[in-house]
C-alpha cells in the first residue's frame, strides 16, 4: 500500500465516514484500504460479505430490459 494511495483515500472519505469525524483520517484511510485489499485478495475473509464477479452478459436488469 502506498502513501499516495492512502493520502488520496484520506482526502476522499465517504460521506458516512466524514460525518463521524476522525482524529486521524490518514490512519482511517489506511485501515479501510487494508480491509478492502484483504477482501479482494481473499473473498472468504469477510464471511458476511462477498465479492461478486459477473460478465456484462450476466447483468440483471430490473424492469428495464432492453428489447
Secondary structure as GFF3:
##gff-version 3
##sequence-region A 1 67
A	DSSP	alpha_helix	3	11	.	.	.	ID=ss1
A	DSSP	alpha_helix	15	20	.	.	.	ID=ss2
A	DSSP	alpha_helix	25	41	.	.	.	ID=ss3
A	DSSP	three_ten_helix	43	45	.	.	.	ID=ss4
A	DSSP	three_ten_helix	56	58	.	.	.	ID=ss5
###
